[in-house]
């Protein structure tokens, strides 16, 4: 769990970390989970976003992250039950193979 600064976007809260340098003007706030993923795996693939498999938005553990399309992430973001998530995982598999 990220204990530091967090975004203030509605009900979604993600960790923030500052990267870059003030001297060269590259300093900016970045999402912590994206920074951690990039450090371990390289950039998030184009057309993908990171899904928190643990369903904890403040988590920045790269092993809990999975690159998915926005459509796939939409199917996974609110699993009320385990069965709901399993049903949607089947839908995602269908999307990937069509």
Backbone bond lengths (Angstrom), bond angles and torsions (degrees), N, CA, C in turn:
res aa  C-N    CA-C-N  psi(-1)  N-CA   C-N-CA  omega(-1)  CA-C   N-CA-C  phi
1 X - - - 1.453 - - 1.520 109.37 -
2 X 1.317 115.16 135.44 1.455 120.64 179.48 1.525 109.53 -79.83
3 X 1.358 117.37 118.49 1.468 120.07 -177.67 1.523 113.24 -90.04
4 X 1.334 117.06 -7.59 1.463 120.36 -173.44 1.521 113.78 -87.33
5 X 1.325 114.75 -149.98 1.461 122.43 -177.91 1.523 110.53 -61.22
6 X 1.335 114.66 144.37 1.465 120.68 -178.87 1.524 110.13 -126.88
7 X 1.318 115.80 155.94 1.461 119.48 174.18 1.514 108.84 -70.11
8 X 1.294 116.79 162.21 1.451 120.99 178.40 1.509 112.33 -117.46
9 X 1.317 117.12 28.39 1.464 121.88 -175.66 1.524 111.76 -81.64
10 X 1.298 117.54 100.79 1.458 122.01 175.15 1.512 113.63 47.32
11 X 1.332 115.32 -133.82 1.461 118.88 -177.79 1.520 111.95 -85.12
12 X 1.332 117.57 -12.69 1.457 120.94 178.66 1.520 109.46 -88.81
13 X 1.322 115.91 124.21 1.458 121.37 179.09 1.528 108.48 -123.44
14 X 1.327 116.01 122.65 1.456 121.98 178.57 1.522 108.52 -121.88
15 X 1.333 116.58 154.04 1.449 120.77 177.04 1.519 111.08 -72.17
16 X 1.334 116.33 146.23 1.462 122.56 177.01 1.518 109.83 -122.36
17 X 1.320 115.27 143.63 1.457 121.71 175.80 1.526 107.50 -138.88
18 X 1.320 116.15 144.47 1.464 120.58 178.48 1.522 108.79 -87.81
19 X 1.324 116.38 134.32 1.463 121.84 176.59 1.523 108.81 -128.18
20 X 1.306 116.35 165.15 1.459 121.00 177.69 1.519 112.23 85.51
21 X 1.319 115.11 -170.75 1.453 122.55 -173.71 1.521 111.33 -125.48
22 X 1.312 116.06 139.50 1.467 119.92 173.89 1.526 110.07 -68.42
23 X 1.320 115.93 -33.85 1.461 120.42 -175.72 1.523 112.47 -61.70
24 X 1.329 116.87 -40.86 1.476 118.46 -178.48 1.520 112.71 -100.93
25 X 1.345 117.06 4.52 1.454 120.97 176.77 1.519 115.13 79.06
26 X 1.332 117.84 11.13 1.461 120.16 -177.94 1.530 113.08 -93.19
27 X 1.324 117.03 1.31 1.467 120.62 -177.42 1.521 110.32 -68.21
28 X 1.356 115.35 130.74 1.463 120.14 177.07 1.517 109.80 -160.23
29 X 1.328 115.00 159.75 1.468 121.18 176.63 1.523 107.85 -83.24
30 X 1.325 115.14 135.49 1.466 120.65 177.92 1.519 109.16 -131.35
31 X 1.326 115.93 153.31 1.459 120.62 177.69 1.526 109.75 -66.97
32 X 1.315 116.24 127.85 1.458 121.93 -174.48 1.522 112.51 -58.27
33 X 1.329 117.83 -43.14 1.459 119.55 -177.22 1.532 111.11 -65.83
34 X 1.333 117.60 -31.65 1.469 120.40 177.47 1.532 109.92 -71.69
35 X 1.327 117.51 -40.29 1.462 121.35 177.38 1.529 110.32 -61.32
36 X 1.328 116.73 -44.59 1.471 120.52 -179.86 1.531 110.93 -64.85
37 X 1.328 117.39 -43.94 1.471 121.31 179.02 1.534 109.53 -60.11
38 X 1.335 116.07 -47.16 1.458 121.54 -177.19 1.525 111.51 -63.14
39 X 1.322 116.71 -38.39 1.470 120.23 179.24 1.523 111.40 -63.92
40 X 1.316 117.16 -34.12 1.462 121.12 -176.46 1.524 113.22 -93.02
41 X 1.344 117.12 -39.63 1.467 121.04 -171.68 1.515 114.71 -116.45
42 X 1.315 118.81 -6.97 1.456 120.99 -172.39 1.518 109.60 91.53
43 X 1.331 117.39 -175.23 1.467 120.71 -176.07 1.530 112.73 -60.02
44 X 1.317 115.29 151.21 1.462 120.71 174.05 1.527 106.29 -63.97
45 X 1.343 118.19 131.34 1.466 119.99 -178.38 1.530 112.07 -55.19
46 X 1.320 116.08 144.30 1.462 121.35 179.88 1.527 110.34 -58.48
47 X 1.321 116.25 136.32 1.456 121.61 -179.24 1.518 113.92 82.40
48 X 1.342 117.05 5.54 1.465 121.56 -178.97 1.524 109.35 -119.27
49 X 1.309 114.96 160.18 1.457 122.78 171.02 1.518 106.60 -134.98
50 X 1.322 116.87 164.91 1.458 120.19 -176.03 1.524 111.09 -92.93
51 X 1.317 114.52 125.72 1.471 122.32 175.56 1.518 108.66 -97.98
52 X 1.328 116.62 132.17 1.466 122.22 175.88 1.531 108.24 -83.93
53 X 1.321 117.39 102.42 1.469 120.20 -179.45 1.521 111.56 -63.48
54 X 1.321 117.49 -25.42 1.467 121.57 179.27 1.530 111.44 -81.08
55 X 1.344 116.58 -6.65 1.464 123.02 179.70 1.532 112.56 63.31
56 X 1.332 116.82 26.69 1.457 122.31 179.55 1.520 107.83 -120.47
57 X 1.321 116.97 105.32 1.456 121.21 -173.06 1.527 113.74 -63.28
58 X 1.324 118.56 -27.32 1.461 120.89 179.07 1.526 112.62 -83.41
59 X 1.316 117.87 -2.61 1.459 121.38 178.44 1.533 109.14 -72.49
60 X 1.318 116.41 137.32 1.465 120.50 177.03 1.530 110.66 -125.60
61 X 1.323 117.51 20.83 1.458 122.83 177.57 1.532 108.41 -76.47
62 X 1.343 118.50 114.66 1.468 120.28 -176.96 1.528 113.80 -58.68
63 X 1.329 118.52 -26.01 1.463 119.69 179.36 1.531 111.71 -73.22
64 X 1.324 117.52 -11.31 1.458 122.08 177.63 1.527 111.70 -96.38
65 X 1.321 117.29 0.27 1.462 122.14 -175.22 1.518 110.91 -106.62
66 X 1.329 115.76 147.31 1.454 121.35 -179.26 1.529 108.13 -143.09
67 X 1.343 117.80 126.32 1.465 118.56 176.63 1.531 110.17 -73.67
68 X 1.323 116.01 127.31 1.465 122.70 -179.92 1.527 108.02 -140.71
69 X 1.320 116.78 164.44 1.462 119.84 173.72 1.528 108.62 -74.53
70 X 1.321 115.70 165.99 1.463 119.91 178.28 1.533 109.78 -61.71
71 X 1.321 116.99 -39.53 1.469 120.86 179.13 1.527 110.64 -62.57
72 X 1.336 117.00 -43.99 1.462 120.52 178.48 1.520 110.75 -63.68
73 X 1.321 116.63 -42.74 1.461 120.48 -179.40 1.524 110.51 -62.32
74 X 1.333 116.64 -37.27 1.460 120.52 178.23 1.521 112.65 -62.22
75 X 1.333 116.45 -30.80 1.460 120.01 178.26 1.525 111.99 -76.89
76 X 1.321 116.69 -19.44 1.460 120.79 -174.18 1.524 114.89 -103.96
77 X 1.302 119.45 -14.12 1.465 120.37 -167.72 1.513 116.17 -71.14
78 X 1.312 119.47 -22.97 1.466 118.90 -177.07 1.522 111.81 -130.22
79 X 1.312 117.39 65.68 1.471 117.81 179.34 1.526 111.06 -79.22
80 X 1.305 116.89 101.93 1.471 119.88 179.12 1.534 111.03 -67.89
81 X 1.310 115.90 -30.26 1.457 120.13 179.04 1.517 109.73 -138.80
82 X 1.320 116.13 162.98 1.469 120.26 177.16 1.526 110.27 -61.43
83 X 1.334 116.92 -40.73 1.461 120.40 179.85 1.524 110.22 -60.66
84 X 1.337 117.43 -41.21 1.463 121.09 178.23 1.512 110.30 -56.69
85 X 1.335 116.92 -46.27 1.461 121.14 -179.22 1.526 110.22 -64.32
86 X 1.320 118.21 -43.11 1.462 121.17 -179.64 1.521 111.06 -62.51
87 X 1.344 117.14 -41.23 1.462 120.49 177.51 1.524 110.76 -61.33
88 X 1.322 116.55 -42.70 1.457 119.83 -179.38 1.521 112.07 -72.38
89 X 1.316 118.30 -30.87 1.469 119.91 174.74 1.525 109.19 -62.25
90 X 1.329 117.71 -37.86 1.467 120.28 176.78 1.529 110.16 -63.44
91 X 1.333 117.39 -40.63 1.461 120.99 177.46 1.530 110.79 -62.11
92 X 1.331 116.39 -41.52 1.465 120.67 179.35 1.524 110.16 -63.46
93 X 1.324 116.80 -41.88 1.459 119.27 178.34 1.518 110.81 -61.25
94 X 1.332 117.07 -38.55 1.463 120.49 176.81 1.527 110.30 -62.86
95 X 1.352 117.22 -43.67 1.459 121.00 179.74 1.520 111.49 -60.90
96 X 1.304 117.11 -39.81 1.472 120.76 -178.12 1.515 112.50 -69.99
97 X 1.320 117.77 -24.78 1.463 120.67 -175.98 1.515 112.92 -102.72
98 X 1.344 117.66 5.21 1.465 119.49 177.94 1.497 111.34 -109.00
